[in-house]
Amino acid sequence: MSYELEKKRKSAGGQVGMGLALGAGIGAAVGVATGEVAVWLSVGIAVGLALGVGISAKSRRKDKVQPPDKPE
């Protein structure tokens, strides 16, 4: 596997992991504040996972080759 491809693959996993960590942290904080830790931790993880995957997909789409410009 080429270096660039491996680098992209690792950064995509990092974005998902970052989303999970942030979601879990925010969910735990809201859960402690409301007294429903299990519910809010689950919601935070789900939202963090969705955001991490979305950010990862956006960065992969950005890295794809752009089509040539239209002729004038």
N, CA, C and O atoms as a GROMACS GRO file, in nm:
protein
  288
    1MET      N    1   0.085  -0.117   0.000
    1MET     CA    2   0.000   0.000   0.000
    1MET      C    3   0.090   0.124   0.000
    1MET      O    4   0.190   0.128   0.071
    2SER      N    5   0.054   0.224  -0.078
    2SER     CA    6   0.137   0.343  -0.088
    2SER      C    7   0.130   0.425   0.041
    2SER      O    8   0.035   0.412   0.119
    3TYR      N    9   0.229   0.506   0.060
    3TYR     CA   10   0.236   0.590   0.180
    3TYR      C   11   0.118   0.686   0.189
    3TYR      O   12   0.060   0.702   0.296
    4GLU      N   13   0.082   0.749   0.077
    4GLU     CA   14  -0.027   0.846   0.078
    4GLU      C   15  -0.161   0.779   0.110
    4GLU      O   16  -0.241   0.834   0.185
    5LEU      N   17  -0.184   0.661   0.055
    5LEU     CA   18  -0.308   0.589   0.081
    5LEU      C   19  -0.316   0.548   0.228
    5LEU      O   20  -0.421   0.559   0.291
    6GLU      N   21  -0.206   0.500   0.282
    6GLU     CA   22  -0.201   0.461   0.422
    6GLU      C   23  -0.224   0.582   0.513
    6GLU      O   24  -0.292   0.571   0.615
    7LYS      N   25  -0.168   0.695   0.477
    7LYS     CA   26  -0.183   0.818   0.554
    7LYS      C   27  -0.330   0.862   0.556
    7LYS      O   28  -0.382   0.901   0.661
    8LYS      N   29  -0.398   0.855   0.442
    8LYS     CA   30  -0.539   0.892   0.434
    8LYS      C   31  -0.624   0.797   0.517
    8LYS      O   32  -0.718   0.840   0.584
    9ARG      N   33  -0.591   0.668   0.512
    9ARG     CA   34  -0.668   0.569   0.586
    9ARG      C   35  -0.656   0.592   0.737
    9ARG      O   36  -0.755   0.579   0.810
   10LYS      N   37  -0.537   0.624   0.783
   10LYS     CA   38  -0.517   0.649   0.925
   10LYS      C   39  -0.588   0.775   0.970
   10LYS      O   40  -0.645   0.778   1.079
   11SER      N   41  -0.586   0.879   0.888
   11SER     CA   42  -0.651   1.005   0.928
   11SER      C   43  -0.803   0.990   0.931
   11SER      O   44  -0.868   1.056   1.011
   12ALA      N   45  -0.859   0.905   0.847
   12ALA     CA   46  -1.004   0.884   0.849
   12ALA      C   47  -1.046   0.817   0.979
   12ALA      O   48  -1.148   0.855   1.037
   13GLY      N   49  -0.969   0.720   1.025
   13GLY     CA   50  -1.000   0.654   1.151
   13GLY      C   51  -0.984   0.749   1.268
   13GLY      O   52  -1.058   0.738   1.367
   14GLY      N   53  -0.891   0.840   1.260
   14GLY     CA   54  -0.871   0.938   1.365
   14GLY      C   55  -0.988   1.033   1.378
   14GLY      O   56  -1.022   1.076   1.488
   15GLN      N   57  -1.049   1.066   1.267
   15GLN     CA   58  -1.163   1.157   1.270
   15GLN      C   59  -1.284   1.089   1.333
   15GLN      O   60  -1.359   1.153   1.407
   16VAL      N   61  -1.304   0.962   1.304
   16VAL     CA   62  -1.416   0.889   1.365
   16VAL      C   63  -1.391   0.874   1.514
   16VAL      O   64  -1.482   0.892   1.594
   17GLY      N   65  -1.268   0.840   1.550
   17GLY     CA   66  -1.234   0.825   1.692
   17GLY      C   67  -1.249   0.956   1.768
   17GLY      O   68  -1.296   0.957   1.882
   18MET      N   69  -1.210   1.066   1.704
   18MET     CA   70  -1.225   1.196   1.768
   18MET      C   71  -1.373   1.228   1.790
   18MET      O   72  -1.410   1.280   1.895
   19GLY      N   73  -1.456   1.198   1.691
   19GLY     CA   74  -1.600   1.221   1.706
   19GLY      C   75  -1.660   1.137   1.818
   19GLY      O   76  -1.743   1.186   1.895
   20LEU      N   77  -1.618   1.011   1.826
   20LEU     CA   78  -1.666   0.924   1.934
   20LEU      C   79  -1.625   0.977   2.071
   20LEU      O   80  -1.707   0.981   2.163
   21ALA      N   81  -1.501   1.018   2.084
   21ALA     CA   82  -1.452   1.068   2.212
   21ALA      C   83  -1.525   1.195   2.255
   21ALA      O   84  -1.566   1.209   2.370
   22LEU      N   85  -1.541   1.287   2.161
   22LEU     CA   86  -1.613   1.411   2.194
   22LEU      C   87  -1.760   1.384   2.227
   22LEU      O   88  -1.814   1.441   2.322
   23GLY      N   89  -1.822   1.297   2.149
   23GLY     CA   90  -1.962   1.264   2.174
   23GLY      C   91  -1.981   1.198   2.309
   23GLY      O   92  -2.076   1.230   2.382
   24ALA      N   93  -1.892   1.106   2.343
   24ALA     CA   94  -1.901   1.038   2.472
   24ALA      C   95  -1.880   1.136   2.587
   24ALA      O   96  -1.949   1.129   2.689
   25GLY      N   97  -1.785   1.227   2.571
   25GLY     CA   98  -1.760   1.325   2.675
   25GLY      C   99  -1.876   1.420   2.696
   25GLY      O  100  -1.915   1.447   2.810
   26ILE      N  101  -1.930   1.470   2.588
   26ILE     CA  102  -2.044   1.562   2.598
   26ILE      C  103  -2.166   1.487   2.651
   26ILE      O  104  -2.240   1.540   2.734
   27GLY      N  105  -2.188   1.365   2.602
   27GLY     CA  106  -2.301   1.286   2.649
   27GLY      C  107  -2.291   1.255   2.797
   27GLY      O  108  -2.391   1.260   2.869
   28ALA      N  109  -2.172   1.224   2.844
   28ALA     CA  110  -2.152   1.196   2.987
   28ALA      C  111  -2.178   1.321   3.070
   28ALA      O  112  -2.239   1.314   3.177
   29ALA      N  113  -2.131   1.436   3.022
   29ALA     CA  114  -2.151   1.560   3.097
   29ALA      C  115  -2.299   1.595   3.106
   29ALA      O  116  -2.348   1.633   3.213
   30VAL      N  117  -2.371   1.584   2.996
   30VAL     CA  118  -2.515   1.612   2.998
   30VAL      C  119  -2.586   1.508   3.084
   30VAL      O  120  -2.680   1.542   3.157
   31GLY      N  121  -2.544   1.383   3.076
   31GLY     CA  122  -2.604   1.277   3.156
   31GLY      C  123  -2.589   1.299   3.304
   31GLY      O  124  -2.683   1.276   3.380
   32VAL      N  125  -2.472   1.343   3.346
   32VAL     CA  126  -2.450   1.371   3.488
   32VAL      C  127  -2.537   1.488   3.532
   32VAL      O  128  -2.593   1.486   3.642
   33ALA      N  129  -2.548   1.588   3.447
   33ALA     CA  130  -2.627   1.706   3.481
   33ALA      C  131  -2.776   1.674   3.492
   33ALA      O  132  -2.847   1.732   3.574
   34THR      N  133  -2.824   1.581   3.409
   34THR     CA  134  -2.967   1.549   3.410
   34THR      C  135  -3.000   1.426   3.492
   34THR      O  136  -3.118   1.401   3.521
   35GLY      N  137  -2.900   1.348   3.530
   35GLY     CA  138  -2.925   1.227   3.607
   35GLY      C  139  -2.957   1.106   3.521
   35GLY      O  140  -2.997   1.002   3.574
   36GLU      N  141  -2.942   1.116   3.392
   36GLU     CA  142  -2.969   1.007   3.297
   36GLU      C  143  -2.841   0.976   3.220
   36GLU      O  144  -2.835   0.996   3.098
   37VAL      N  145  -2.740   0.928   3.289
   37VAL     CA  146  -2.609   0.907   3.228
   37VAL      C  147  -2.615   0.807   3.113
   37VAL      O  148  -2.559   0.831   3.007
   38ALA      N  149  -2.683   0.695   3.134
   38ALA     CA  150  -2.687   0.589   3.032
   38ALA      C  151  -2.751   0.640   2.902
   38ALA      O  152  -2.703   0.611   2.793
   39VAL      N  153  -2.859   0.714   2.915
   39VAL     CA  154  -2.930   0.764   2.797
   39VAL      C  155  -2.844   0.865   2.723
   39VAL      O  156  -2.827   0.854   2.601
   40TRP      N  157  -2.791   0.962   2.793
   40TRP     CA  158  -2.716   1.068   2.727
   40TRP      C  159  -2.580   1.023   2.677
   40TRP      O  160  -2.529   1.077   2.579
   41LEU      N  161  -2.521   0.925   2.745
   41LEU     CA  162  -2.395   0.871   2.696
   41LEU      C  163  -2.418   0.801   2.563
   41LEU      O  164  -2.338   0.814   2.470
   42SER      N  165  -2.527   0.726   2.553
   42SER     CA  166  -2.562   0.659   2.427
   42SER      C  167  -2.589   0.760   2.316
   42SER      O  168  -2.543   0.744   2.204
   43VAL      N  169  -2.665   0.863   2.350
   43VAL     CA  170  -2.695   0.967   2.250
   43VAL      C  171  -2.566   1.037   2.206
   43VAL      O  172  -2.547   1.062   2.087
   44GLY      N  173  -2.480   1.068   2.299
   44GLY     CA  174  -2.353   1.134   2.266
   44GLY      C  175  -2.265   1.049   2.176
   44GLY      O  176  -2.205   1.100   2.082
   45ILE      N  177  -2.258   0.919   2.206
   45ILE     CA  178  -2.177   0.830   2.122
   45ILE      C  179  -2.236   0.822   1.981
   45ILE      O  180  -2.162   0.825   1.883
   46ALA      N  181  -2.368   0.812   1.970
   46ALA     CA  182  -2.431   0.803   1.838
   46ALA      C  183  -2.407   0.931   1.757
   46ALA      O  184  -2.374   0.925   1.639
   47VAL      N  185  -2.423   1.045   1.820
   47VAL     CA  186  -2.402   1.172   1.750
   47VAL      C  187  -2.254   1.188   1.714
   47VAL      O  188  -2.223   1.233   1.604
   48GLY      N  189  -2.165   1.152   1.804
   48GLY     CA  190  -2.022   1.160   1.776
   48GLY      C  191  -1.980   1.070   1.661
   48GLY      O  192  -1.898   1.108   1.578
   49LEU      N  193  -2.036   0.950   1.657
   49LEU     CA  194  -2.006   0.858   1.549
   49LEU      C  195  -2.055   0.913   1.415
   49LEU      O  196  -1.984   0.908   1.315
   50ALA      N  197  -2.177   0.966   1.414
   50ALA     CA  198  -2.232   1.022   1.291
   50ALA      C  199  -2.147   1.141   1.243
   50ALA      O  200  -2.119   1.152   1.123
   51LEU      N  201  -2.108   1.228   1.334
   51LEU     CA  202  -2.027   1.343   1.295
   51LEU      C  203  -1.888   1.299   1.247
   51LEU      O  204  -1.836   1.354   1.150
   52GLY      N  205  -1.829   1.203   1.315
   52GLY     CA  206  -1.697   1.155   1.274
   52GLY      C  207  -1.698   1.092   1.136
   52GLY      O  208  -1.608   1.116   1.056
   53VAL      N  209  -1.800   1.012   1.109
   53VAL     CA  210  -1.811   0.950   0.976
   53VAL      C  211  -1.838   1.056   0.870
   53VAL      O  212  -1.784   1.049   0.759
   54GLY      N  213  -1.921   1.154   0.903
   54GLY     CA  214  -1.950   1.262   0.807
   54GLY      C  215  -1.827   1.344   0.774
   54GLY      O  216  -1.804   1.376   0.658
   55ILE      N  217  -1.749   1.378   0.875
   55ILE     CA  218  -1.627   1.455   0.852
   55ILE      C  219  -1.527   1.372   0.770
   55ILE      O  220  -1.460   1.424   0.681
   56SER      N  221  -1.518   1.244   0.802
   56SER     CA  222  -1.428   1.155   0.729
   56SER      C  223  -1.468   1.145   0.582
   56SER      O  224  -1.383   1.151   0.493
   57ALA      N  225  -1.598   1.129   0.556
   57ALA     CA  226  -1.646   1.119   0.418
   57ALA      C  227  -1.622   1.249   0.342
   57ALA      O  228  -1.588   1.248   0.224
   58LYS      N  229  -1.640   1.360   0.411
   58LYS     CA  230  -1.619   1.490   0.346
   58LYS      C  231  -1.473   1.507   0.306
   58LYS      O  232  -1.443   1.557   0.198
   59SER      N  233  -1.382   1.467   0.393
   59SER     CA  234  -1.240   1.482   0.360
   59SER      C  235  -1.198   1.386   0.249
   59SER      O  236  -1.112   1.420   0.167
   60ARG      N  237  -1.259   1.267   0.244
   60ARG     CA  238  -1.227   1.174   0.134
   60ARG      C  239  -1.278   1.228   0.002
   60ARG      O  240  -1.211   1.217  -0.100
   61ARG      N  241  -1.397   1.286   0.003
   61ARG     CA  242  -1.454   1.342  -0.119
   61ARG      C  243  -1.370   1.459  -0.168
   61ARG      O  244  -1.353   1.477  -0.289
   62LYS      N  245  -1.318   1.535  -0.077
   62LYS     CA  246  -1.236   1.651  -0.110
   62LYS      C  247  -1.105   1.607  -0.177
   62LYS      O  248  -1.053   1.677  -0.263
   63ASP      N  249  -1.054   1.491  -0.136
   63ASP     CA  250  -0.926   1.442  -0.189
   63ASP      C  251  -0.939   1.380  -0.328
   63ASP      O  252  -0.837   1.361  -0.395
   64LYS      N  253  -1.059   1.350  -0.372
   64LYS     CA  254  -1.075   1.289  -0.504
   64LYS      C  255  -1.035   1.387  -0.614
   64LYS      O  256  -1.032   1.509  -0.593
   65VAL      N  257  -1.004   1.334  -0.727
   65VAL     CA  258  -0.963   1.416  -0.841
   65VAL      C  259  -1.083   1.497  -0.889
   65VAL      O  260  -1.192   1.444  -0.908
   66GLN      N  261  -1.062   1.625  -0.909
   66GLN     CA  262  -1.167   1.713  -0.956
   66GLN      C  263  -1.182   1.699  -1.106
   66GLN      O  264  -1.082   1.682  -1.176
   67PRO      N  265  -1.305   1.706  -1.159
   67PRO     CA  266  -1.324   1.698  -1.304
   67PRO      C  267  -1.264   1.821  -1.371
   67PRO      O  268  -1.253   1.927  -1.309
   68PRO      N  269  -1.224   1.808  -1.498
   68PRO     CA  270  -1.166   1.923  -1.567
   68PRO      C  271  -1.269   2.035  -1.580
   68PRO      O  272  -1.390   2.011  -1.583
   69ASP      N  273  -1.218   2.155  -1.588
   69ASP     CA  274  -1.308   2.271  -1.604
   69ASP      C  275  -1.382   2.264  -1.738
   69ASP      O  276  -1.334   2.208  -1.836
   70LYS      N  277  -1.501   2.322  -1.736
   70LYS     CA  278  -1.579   2.326  -1.859
   70LYS      C  279  -1.515   2.425  -1.957
   70LYS      O  280  -1.465   2.530  -1.916
   71PRO      N  281  -1.517   2.392  -2.086
   71PRO     CA  282  -1.462   2.487  -2.185
   71PRO      C  283  -1.552   2.610  -2.193
   71PRO      O  284  -1.673   2.602  -2.177
   72GLU      N  285  -1.490   2.720  -2.219
   72GLU     CA  286  -1.567   2.846  -2.226
   72GLU      C  287  -1.630   2.866  -2.359
   72GLU      O  288  -1.698   2.966  -2.381
   0.00000   0.00000   0.00000
